[in-house]
Amino acid sequence: MIPLLMAVHVLGVVLWIGGVAFVTIIVFPMLTRIEGSIEKVIFFQGVEHRFAKIVKICVAIVGITGGWLLSITDGWSRLFTWHGIGITLMLIVWIFYLLVLLFEGRFFRIIFKGAAQQDMSKIFMKLTAFHWLILGLSLLTIFLAVFAENGGI
């Protein structure tokens, strides 16, 4: 059962973080080349709407398989220990993404309210910076988790 859960878990992570990387590295630079604000918003909303559905499914799958793996391997006891640093970081990143997804409506209302609505370039600059932050955090977590789980720590 562990190999199957691990394979599904890793596929979920690949689709989820790979999607974040695609949006951050490909989509946002494309947005800077689009001239009109309306065109930027329409393009971004089209990508984000489709991507959000995929990410929600992946985050759910990763959470379910990760929790299951922690249970059957007694990984819960390794959380918040030096030897469990990889698992701990993965859990923290997963919780962060879960909170972002659960409160994305409120998050976007804060970003898009008031005077910020008038300056789309500032909005997309903030979104780009946020995406680079979460991508960096995600990639660092993957690196440290793989490094730690394979004897690097």
Secondary structure as UniProt FT lines:
FT   HELIX           2..22
FT   HELIX           23..27
FT   HELIX           28..33
FT   HELIX           37..72
FT   TURN            73..74
FT   HELIX           75..78
FT   TURN            79..80
FT   HELIX           82..84
FT   HELIX           85..102
FT   HELIX           104..112
FT   HELIX           114..118
FT   HELIX           120..149
FT   TURN            150..151
//
